[in-house]
Amino acid sequence: MFCSKKRPREVQRIVKANDREYNEKFRYADNRIHTSKYNILTFLPINLFEQFQRLANAYFLVLLILQLIPDISSLAWLTTVVPLVLVITMTAVKDAMDDYLRHKTDNQVNNRKSEVLIDSKLKNEKWMNVKVGDIIKLENNQFVAADLLLLSSSEPHGLCYIETAELDGETNIKVRHALSVTSELGEEMNRLAKFDGIVVCEAPNNKLHKFTGVLSWKDSKHNLNNEKMILRGCVLRNTSWCFGMVIFAGPDTKLMQNSGKTKLKRTNIDKLLHTLVLWIFGFLVCLGIIPAIGNSIWETKVGDKFSIFLQRRDSVISGVLTFWSYIIILNTVVPISLYVSMEVIRLGHSYFINWDQKMYYSGKATPAEVRTTTLNEELGQIEYVFSDKTGTLTQNIMTFKKCSINGKIYGEAQDDLGQKTNMTKKKEPVDFSFNPQADRTFQFFDQHLIESVKLGDPEVHEFLRLLALCHTVMSEEDSAGQLTYKVQSPDEGALVTAARNFGFIFKSRTPETITIEELGTLVTYQLLAFLDFNNIRKRMSVIVRNPEGRIKLYSKGADTILFEKLHPSNHDLLTLTSDHLSEFAGEGLRTLAIAYRDLDDKYFKEWHKMLEDANAATDKRDEQIAGLYEEIERDLMLLGATAVEDKLQEGVIETVTSLSLANVKIWLLTGDKQETAINIGYACNMLTNDMNDVFVIAGNTVVEVREELRKAKENLFGENRSFSNGHVVSEKRQQLELDSVVEETITGDYALIINGHSLAHALESDIKKDLLELACMCKTVVCCRVTALQKAQVVELVKKHRKAVTLAIGDGANDVSMIKSAHIGIGISGQDGLQAVLASDYSFAQFRYLQRLLFVHGRWSYYRMCKFLRYFFYKNFAFTLVHFWFGFFCGFSAQCSILSDLVKI
């Protein structure tokens, strides 16, 4: 790649529609992409530089240079140059082929065609020729060429539907909607060609789910967010056509900004081999020094006496030349073929995993897949397994089981045979024949809820109305005319389906409205605001105006968060609902709290005006919006709670038991509440009733967490054994003491359970080592209510301070960070998309396959590699040392023979 003029660093981006000349002055990148590393001119120097950064290649290059010096070379230079060139050539050919495929892929992508609006006409242009500010037309099932601001579409209200599988791995259909002022442009070429709006937005970044900007057009400004953007890599679905304005192109698109280099993972054998080569080279130097010293002594003591007959050389120079001669002679002690042989073996092991029929999941026709071929032997050395819960240990197929409405529980937990838990009486599922649009696969085992719906219980109706309104589900009709739902979360799908079966049917949505059918009557609600879910808020809300004109806020989320937002008058109902939630969680059900608030029209208008101002702000926009969300999500009235079931996957219990018997420690990292996480822990045998003790850390401050950790360690070992509380000891001694304590207690059955807020205090303070010490003494650790970042921090903590080989396994986007942080990352092909699989080193469809991956393939790979290296080095040492002693004694005999002949003369 030829160097181009460096572009200035962007602080913000200004783009004018249909004006290439205006946009060119900012020198924005065009839409051509480059994922290749080399071109014809740069391949040789860059590839050679990369190859000679490997210690073995650099070592043999030095030997080759030494062999070109006649005074020290005792072997033909061809003996080194031929194998070295062969190895380098093979590697170069492999790299060239890989890069050729990248070039080929780049060319295929860059030469794709899109319809671009030029001079009021649509022209087919290659993607590489698309510029920032151009207006592009997309058709159904077509890939998006660049990051576009959606202007108009064939759907009402400027809606369009996209699939983001190539971007983030999720196959669910998502909705985007244009501004109402631009949706009026339609597909009229003249109006689109006259569109001259100016977008001022954020600089290019890698945040897939965030965009902030302002569109200035017709003397007015309109706020832009991620819902108005269609990103490169998406595919248009269920939409005949749409028009978009290019905001980011080529390397500036979110897709390319997220395609950074993955951190290189090396096995312990690689690190050991690197150290071993250095030691062997030191040994080789020692072998070379012995004859060098002997030669220098001989030149000094004996050479002078026979200088008449022999050419006299300085003893130091003679010794140096002899040293390098022996280095050349004995170079085979470090074999040049070692690394190539290791790669071939690893490749074979990878194929064994890919071909293993016992790791093939016929339910989804999904085989095991090795995505990183250099880590196979590390699988046999795993000490810590960090596992997600939902979709990894469980099936991630949610079923609505129970609910609590106004202090009353509805629903009975059933086993697979339709029997109530702990009872032998068989229960019949509720008959939903009164509702012709019910989902026939849905089962519920409590007739009282149906009766309450039919009797018109206002709390029950409001509860179900909330479930039908507060979500991100999209609806569509299939070929048979049946209503189907496209969901981004299985939890939401379960709740909306439950509301549907009880007579509150979500029908459709637009950017301004949500339409539901309430017991046979179509009702359209005006959508005034949508307060989205994130890992910090842990709740979502909608604000709607009902047909009577009343404004209501409906909210659902984690009970620990939502209960803090309730009006004081909810105290009695809060206590009762909390007991119900504990009961639900004790049965292993996933729970959400449900609440609402009536809003005054004047208050809402003032709040909405502040929200619009915050959206238009360029400084601290997110903080202002978050503050306004907190402002309106208060004084809520509690309605109740939901409970959905997510069953364990097949073989989870057996796999967890086998890992425990192999002294592999399992840490469960989940976003679920503590009771649910504990119940799942017991269900899959991570936690048992026979455990000596279970320590719960739930402090709300650093001081409280520190005190709870101290008490837990004192209870475990006695006060005299808490070895890092206020004592200044060396880090090495502290680690040795920790190792000895862990070895003493490895057979003890202890467990640690810690909440997300307590974990946050521990990880961000000086007590993280105290947490690690206690955790490492326990057989099982359960971290609940944790965020994606905290998962990665826990893995990094163990990696850094325990020096142990770690494995992280998960199936969702929130598991990607810990998968990348661990020595080995495994992705489960689950319901949450492919993000975890794309970031992983190995992937398969079921958690149970982990047992075979570690205990069969991991053990065999490690055993074979160790055995190979042992015999490889044995062979080379035997060969080299025989040469050394043979050469040494032959040289000594030759010197004696020369002396004898000279004496006779």
N, C-alpha and C positions, 0 to 999 in steps of 0.2 A: 504494500500500500504506500503510495507516494504521500508525502507530508503535505497537508493543506494548511492554509493560513489559520492560525488558532483563533477560535471564536471567543469573544468576551464572555465572562461568567455572568449568567443571568440572575437578576434579583427578582424580576417579574417579567412576564411576557405580554407584549402588545401585538395583537393580530387584527388586521383589517380584512374583511371579506372581499373576495373578487378583486384583489389589488396586489398582484405579485410584485410590482415595482416598489410599492410602499413597504412590503414585508421584507424585501431583499436587503434593504439597508440595515436590518438587524442581523443579517448573516445567519439566519436560522438553518439548521441542518435540513437537507432534503430527505426524501423518503427511502433512499437506498440504505440497505443494512449490510453490515459485514460481521459475520461470526467467525470467519477464518482467521488464522494466525499469521499466515505467510502469503507472499506472492512469489513470482519467478525470481525476482531479484533478491528478496530478503530470506528466502528459504534456507539456503546453504549457511550463511553466517549465523542466523538466529538459531537454527536447529543444532549446529555444531556447538554453539555456546551453551545451549541447554543440555546437550548430552555430556559435555565435559565438565559440567557441574557435579556429575556423579563421581564419587570418590574413585571407584574402580577404573573408570575410563580415563580420568586424569592421571591415575597411577601408571597405567600402561602407556599413555602418551609420553610421560617422563622417561619411562624405560626405552621407548622407541628413540627418543632423542639421544639417550645415552649410548644406544647401540650404533648410532651413526658416528661415534667418536672412535677411530681405529685403535687408539692406545688402550682403551678399556674394554672394547667389545670382544667378547670371546664367542659370541653366537651371531649368526647371520641375522641382519635386521629383518629379513623376511619372516623369521619365526615369530616375531611380535606383530609386524605390520599386517600380515595376512589375517590372523584372527581378529585384530582390533578393527581393521577396515570392514571385515565381514559383520561383526557385531554392530558397528556404527551404521553400516549400510542397511542392515535389516531393520534397525530402529528407525532410520531415516525414511525408508520405504513405507513402514507402517505409519509414521507421522504424516508423510506426504499423502498417503491414501486417505487417512482421516481428514486431512485438510482439503483434499480434493472433493470429498463428499460434502464438506462444509461449503466450499465454493459452489458446488453443484446445487445444493439446497438454497444457498443465497441467490443464485441466478434464477432458480425456479420461482422463488418468492418475489424477487425484484422485477421479474418479467410478467407477473400476473397483471391482468387488465382490470381497470375500473373506469366507469363513466364519469368524466370530469366536465364540469360546466365551464366552457371556454367560448367567449364571444357569443353568449346567449344560446349556445348549442352544446349538446352532450357529445363528447368525443371520447373514444377509447384510448386511454393513456396507460402506459406501463406504470406500475407502482413506483418505480424508481424516479419517475418524472413528476410525481405529485408534489406540490409545494404547499407550505403553510399558507392558510387563507383560502385555498381552493374549496369549492363546493362539489361534493361527490354524491352520486346517486348509488344506493345499494338496493339490491333485489333479494327476494327471499332465498335463504340458504347460501348467501354469499358471505365470504370473509370480509372483515372490515380492514381497510388498507392502512389507516392511521387513526390516531385518537381524534374523534370527531365530536363537535357540539351538535347534538340533534336539533334540526331546524323544523322538519315536518315529516309526516308519514302518511301511509294509506289508512291507518287506523283512526277512529274518532279521538278527538282531544290530543292528537299528536303522540299517541302511544306507539311503542314498538317493543318487540320481544327479542331477547338475545340469549345466546348460550355462550357461557364463558369457560368451557372445558379446557381450551388450549391456554387460557390465561391463568386460571386458578384451579383447574381440575374439577370444578363443580359442573355437573351435567344438568342441573335444574334450570328451567327457563326463568329468566329475570326480566323485569319490565323497566323501560326507560321512557320518559315523557318529555316532549319539547315544551318550551315556553309557549304560552297561549298566543303571544304576539307574533312568534315566528311560525307557529303551526298553521296560521292563516295563509302562509306562502304557498302551501300545497305543492303541486308539481308543475305549476305554471313557470315556464322557462324565463319569460321576460321579468316576472316579479322576482324570481330567484337571482337573475343576473343583476338586477338593480339593488339587491340587498347589499348594503355597505356598512353593516354594523361593525363596531370595534369591541373586541374582547380584551380586557385587562385581567390577567389571571396569574396564578402562581407559576414559578419557574419549574422546569421539568424535574420530577422526582419519582421515587419508586413506590409511592403509597397508592395501592390499587383501589382502595375504597374511599379515597378522599380527593376532592377537587374543590377549589374555591376560585371564584372569578365574578366579573361583572360585565354584562353586555350593555353597551351604549348604542341606542338606535332610536331614531325619531324623537330626539330631545328627551329621552327617558332612559333610566337605568334599570336593569333587571338582574337580580342575583342568580348566580349559577352554582350548582353543586354537582356531586357525582351522579345524581339521578338524571342529569341532562346530558351526560357523556356516554359515548359508545367507544370502547377502547379497541385498539388494534389487537387482533387475535380472536375477537368475538365473532360469532356467526349470527346473522339475522335469521330469526325463526318466526313462523306464523305471521309474517308481515309482508305484504306484497312489495312495497317499496318504501324507502325513506331517503331523505336528503340530510347531509351533515357537512359542517364546516371544519376543515382541518385545523386543529389547534397545535398538536405535537406530531412531528413526523420522524420516521427513521429511528436513529439512536435515542431520540428524546421521548419516544413513546413509553408508556408505563411498562409495556411488555419487555422492551429492550432494557429499560432501567432496572428491571428485576432479574435479568438474565446474567447476573454477575457470576464470578468464579466461585465454585464450591470449594470449601476448605479441604486441602489435601489431608487424607487420613493415612497414617502409617501404622503398621502392626509393630508389636513389641519385638518380633523376630527381625524385622527390618532395622529397628534401632539397635538391637543386639548385634546384628551382622555388621552394621556400620562401626560399632565399637570394636568388634572382633577383628575387622580388617585393620583397624589402627594398631591393635595389639600385635597382630601377625606382622604388620610392617615393622613394628618395633623389634619383634623377634628376629626378623630378617636383617635388620640393621645390626643387631648383636652378632648374628652369624657372620656378617660381612666384616665386622670389626676384628674378629679373632684372626683370620688369615692376613688382614691388613697390618695388624700389629706384628704378627710373626714375620711378614715380609720386610717391614721396616727394621726389625731387629736383625734379620739376616743381612740386609743391605749394610747396616751399621757395623756389625761384628765380623762378618765374613766377606762381604763384597769388597772392602778395601784391600784385602790380601790378594785378591785375584783380579784387581783392576787392570792388570797387564793383559789378561786374557779375555775379560768380560767388559762390556760397556758399562761404565759407572753411572748410576743415577742417584739423585738425592733420595735419602731414605723416606722423608715425609711424602714427597711426590710419589714415590714408588708405592708407599702404603695407601695413599688416596686412590691411585689407579687400581690397585688390587681390590680395595673396598668396593668400588663401583663395578669392577669385573664380576665379583661374587654376587652383588645385588642383581646383575643381569642374569647370571647363571641360575640363581635360586628364585627367579621371579615367579616360577610356577606355583609357589606356595600360596599365592593369591590368584585363583583361577579366573581367567577372563570370561569363561562360559558360565560362571556361577549365577549371575543375575538373569541371564537368558533362560537357564534351566529352571530357575525358580518361577519365572513368569509362565513357562510352559506348564509346570505342575499346577500352578494356581488356576490357569485356564481350564485344565482338565477337571479340577475339583469343582469349578463353577458349572461346567457342563453336567457333572454328576448331580448337582443340586437342581439344575433346570430340568433334568430328565427324570427326577424322582417321582414316580407315580403315587407314592404314599404322601406326597405333599401337594397333590393335584386336587383341587376342589371342584367336583363335578357340578355342584349346584350353580356355579357361575362360570364353569369351564375355565377356571383360572389356575394356571400352574404357578409354582414358585419361580421367582425370577431373581437372578443375581445381577444387580445394577452396578456393583463395584467388585471387580475380580481380584483385588489385592488384599482382601481382609479375611479370607476363608479360615486360615489357621487361628485367627484371633477369636473366632467363634468358640473354640475349645477352651478359652481362658476367661470366660465371663464370670465376674464376681457379683455384679449388681445389675438387676433388671429394673428399669423404670417403666411402668406400664400405665397407660390411660385406662379408663374404665369403659365409658360409653362407646360402643362400636368395636372395642378391642377385646374386653372380657365379656361384654354383653353383645346382643345381636343388633342393637340400634334400630330395632323395629318397635315403635312405640304403640302401646295399646292403652286406651283410656279405661281405667279400672275403678277408681273411686273419686269422690269429691265431697267437700264439706261446704254446705250452703247455709248461711245464717245459723251456724252452730249445730247443724244436723248432718250426719254422715249418710251418704248414699253410695250403694255399691258394696259388693262382697267379693273379696279376693278369691279367685278360683284357681285350682291347679289344672293341669292339662286334661284331666278327665271330667272337668266340669264340677268338681267338688269343692265346697268351701274349705278354706284352710282350717286344719285341726278338727274337722267334722266329717262324718261319714255320710250325711244326708246329701243327696244329689239335688242340685238346683238347676232349673230350666232357665235359659237365657230369655231376656225380655223380647216380646213380639213387637216388631216395629212395622207391622203391616198397615197401621194407620197412616204411615208416612210413605207415599209412593216413591219419594226421592231418597229414601234411606240407603245407606251403604250396607248391602246384605252380608258383607263379611264382618261387620261390627257386631260385637257381642257385649251385653251388659246384663248383670245378674241381680238387679233390684228394681222391682215393679213400682216402688214408691216414688221414684223420680218421675216416671211417666205419669203417674197419677197427679203429682204436684204440677206438672206442666199442663195437664188437661184442666185442672182446677183453677189455673191462672194465678198461682202463687207469684206475687210480684218480685220477691227476691230471687226465685228460681228463674223467672223470665229475664231479669236483669243480668243474672249470672251467665245464662246461655247467650244473651244478646252480646255481652262483652266478648265471649269466645268467638262469636261470628264476626265481630268488628275489629278486634285488636290483634292484628297479625300481618304478615307480608305474603300470604298465600295468593296465587293467581289461579283463576278458574278458566276452564275452556270446555267445549263439548267435543267428544270423540266422534268417530265416524258413525256410530250408532245413535248419536244424539244424546248420549248420557253425559251428565255433568262430571267432570274430573278436575282434580286439584293438582297444581304444580307447587311443590313446597320446597323451601330452602332449608327447613329444619324438620326432622321427624316429629319432634314435640308439637310443633304448630299443626302439622298434618293430623295428629291424633286428636288435638283439641277441637279443630275446625270440623273434623269428621264426627266427633261426639255431638257438637252443637247441631250439626246437620241431621243426625238421627233423631234428636229430640225435638225437631221441628223448627230450628232456627238455621236456615240454610244460606250460607254465603253464596251469592250469585255472580257478582261482577264488581269491578272497581274501575274508576277513572281517576285522573289526578285530582279531581274535585269532589268525587262522590264514591260512596260504597253502597251497594244494593244488596239487601238480604231479604229472604222470604221468611216471615214470622208466622208460623202456623197457618200457611196457605195464603198470606197476604204479603204482596211485594211492598217493601218499605225502602225508600232511598234516603240515606243520610248524607248531609253535606260534610265533606272532609275538610276541616279547618286547619289541622296541624297533625303532623306525625312525628312523634318523639322516639327516635329509633333506639334499638338495643345496642349496647356494647359491653365489653368485659368489665368496664369500670362502673357503669350505671347498673348493670345486671337487671334491667327492667326495660319495658317498652310501653309507650302510651299512644293513644289516639285521642284527638279532640274532634268531636262531631256535633252537628246541629241536627236534631231530630225533626220530623215533619211538624211537630207542634211548636218549633222555634226555640226549644230549650237547648242550651249548650252543655255537653257532658264530656268529662275526661274519663276514659277507661284505661286502666293500667294493670299489667300483670308482670310478675318478676319474682326474684328470690325473696323468700319470706324475711330473711335477715335485713334486707334493704327496704322492702315495702312496709314492714311493720314500723319502721322509724318515721314513715311519712303519714301515719294515721292520725286522725282527729282524736283528742283525748276521750271523747264519748264512746270510743270503740273498746274500752278496756276489758269489759266482761267478755265480749265476743272474741277479742284478741286472745284472751287466756284460753278459752274453749277451743278456738281454731288452732292455737299452738299445740295443745294436747293432741288434736286430730293429726296435725302434721307429723308429730313425733311418732304416732301410731302408724301413719302411712310409711314414714321412712324406715320404721322398724320392720316393715314387710318388704323392704327393698324397692319401694316405689319412688319415682322422681316427682318432686312436688313443686308447685308454683302458687304464690298467693295472688288473689284477685281483689281489686278495689276500684272505686270510682269516685268522682267528685262532680257536683253541680257547680257550674261557673256562671257568674254574673256577666251579662252581655257587655256592660261598660268596662268591667275589669279585664275581660278577655281582649277587647279592642285595644286597650292600653298596653297589655302584655304583648299582643301580636305586633303592635307598632314597634315596640322595643326589640322584638325578635327580628323584624325586617331590618332595623338599623344594625343589629348585631351581624346579620348575614351580609350586609353591605360593607361591614368594617374590613379593613385590610390588616389591622393589628390586633392580635389576641382574639381572633374571631371565635375559635373553639372554646376558649375560656368564658367568653361572654355568653355564648349559646348554652354552655353547660350550666352556668349560673341561672339563666332564665328557665331552663328545664327544672332545676331544683326549686325555683320560686313557685312554679305552678303545680308541681307534683307534691303537694302538701295538703294537710287536713283531709286526707282521703277517708272514704267510708269503706270499711271492709265488707266484702261480699262472701268470701270463703277461700277455698283452695282446691286445686286439682291434683290428682295423683295418677301417673301413667306408669305402666310396667315396661321394663326392658330386660328380657330374660338373658341368662347366661348362655354363652355359646357352648356348643358341644365340645366336650373334652377339656374344658377349662380347669375343672377340679383336679383331674388326673395330672395335667401339665404342671399346675402350681405345686402339687404334692411332690412330683418328681424333681422339680427345681429345688424345693426345700430340702429334700433328701441329699441332693448334691451340694448342699451348703451355698447355694446361690441365693442371695438376699433379694427379696422382691419389695419394691417400693411402689405403692399405688398413688398416683397423682391424678386427682380428678377435680372438676369444678362443681361437683354435686355437694349437697349439704352433708354435714358430719354423720347424721344418723343413717342416711342412704349409703354412704361410703362404708360405714362400719358393717352394715347389714350385708353388703356385697362381699366385704372382706371375710365375714363368717361363711357366706354361701359358697365361696370358692376356696375355703380352707386356708386363706392367708392368716386369718384370726381363728383361734380355737378356744373352746371353753376350758381347756387344760392349761392354758398359758399361766405362768407365774404371776404376771401383772401386766396391765395395760395402762400406759401413761398418756394422759390427755393434756396437751398444752393449748390453752385458750386465752392467754393474757392479752389485754388490750393495749398495754404499753411495754416499752423495752424493759422497765424495771420488773413488771409482773412476769414477763416471759423469762427473764433471767432467774427470778426466784423460783418459778415452777421447774425450770431445768435443774436448778441446784437441788431442789427437794427430790426430784425424780432420781438423780444420781445418788443422793444420800440413801434413799430407800433401796436402791439397787445394790450398792456396795458398802454402805456405811459412810459416815462422815469423813473418816480418815482416808477413804479411797477416792474422794472427788479431787482429782489431781490437777486441775487447771483453773481452780477458783482462787484468784488473787495471788497465786504463786508464780514467781518468775523462774521459769525453767527454759532450757534450750529447746528449740523447735524439734531437733533430732531426738533428744531425750523424751520429750512429750509424745512424739510419734511412736517411739519404741514402747513407752509405757502404755499408750493407747492400744497398740497391737497386742501386747501381752494380756491386757485386760479383756480385749475382744476374744482372744484365743481361749481364755479361761471360761468365758461365758457363752461361747458359741453354741453350746448345747442347751443353754437356758432359753426358755420360751418367754420372751418379753416382746411387747409391741408398743409402738409410739404412734399417737394420733395427734396431728397438729392442724389447726385452722389456718386459712389463708392470711387473715390479718395478723395472727401471731407469727406466721412464717415471714411475713413482710418485715416485721420488727426485727426478727432474728437475722435475716439476710442482710439488712441494711445497717447493722451495728456490729460491735466488737464481740458479740456472743455467738457468732455463726459457728465458731469452732466448738463451743459448748453444745450447741445443737447437734453438730456432726458427731461428737463423741458419744452422746446419748443415743443417737440414731444408729450408730454403728454397733452398739452393744445389743440392739434389739433385733429379733428375728424378722419382724415385719414393721414397715413404716407406712402409715396412711396420711397423705397430705390432701385435705379437702378444701373446697372453695378456693382453689389456686388458679391463677391466671396463666396464660401461655408463657409470659416472661418468667414467672416464678418457677415453672417447670424446668426451663433451661437453666435458671440460676441454681436449682437444687442439683442438677446433673453436673454443672461446672464445679460446684462445691466439692462433690465427692471426687471428681476427676483430679482436682488440684491438690487436695489435702490427704486423700487416701491412696493415691497412685494405683488405683484399681482399674481393671478393664470394665467398662460400663456398656450397657445396651439399653436403648430406649425404643419402645414399641407403641405405636398409636395409629389412628386412622383418620384424624381430622386436621383441619388447618391450624388449630391451636396446639397441635403436637409437633409441628414442623420444626420449631425452634429447639426443642429438646432432642429431636431426632438428629438434627445437624450437630448438636453439642456433644452427644455421646460418641464413644469410640466406634460403635456400630449402631446404625439406625435402621429400624425395620418398619415398613409401612404395611398396614392392613388394607386390603382392597375392600372398603366398606361402603356405608351409605352416605358418608359425608364428602364424597368426591375423591379426587386423586392427588390432592396436594401432598399428603403424607407419603404416598407411593413415589411421587416425583422427586421428593427430597431424600428418599431412603437409599440405603446400600443394598438391602434385600427386601423383597416383598412377597407376600402370600395372602391367602384369603381368610385364614382362620388362626386364632391364637394357638390352638393345639399343635400346629406345625412347628412351633418354636422348640418344643421338646426334641423333635427329630433333627432340626437344624443344628442345635447345640450339641446334643449327646451322640449323634451319629456323624453328621457331616463335619461338625466342628472338631470333634475328637479325632476322627480319621485324618482330617486335613492337617491338624497340628502334629499328630503322630508321624504321618508320612513325611512332612516337611522336616521335622527334627531328625528323623532317621536318614533322610537324604543328605542333609547338611553334615551330619556326623560322619557318614561314610565318604562324603565328598572331601571334607577336610582331612580325614584319615588317609585317604588315597594320596592327596597332594603332599601332605607332610611326609608320608613314607617315601614317596618318589623323590621329593626334594632333599630330604636328609640323607638318603643313600647317595645321591649325587654329591652332596656337600662333603661327606666323610670320604667318599671315594676320591673326589677331586683333591681334597686336602692331603690325604696320605699319598696319592700319586704325585702331587706336587712336591711333598716332602721327600719322597723317594727319588724324584728327579733331581732335586737339589743335592741330595747326598751323592748320587751317581756322578753329577758334574764335578763335585768336590773331589771325589775319588779319582776321576780321570785327570783332573788338574794336578793332584798330588803326584800321580804317576809320572806326569810330564815333568 
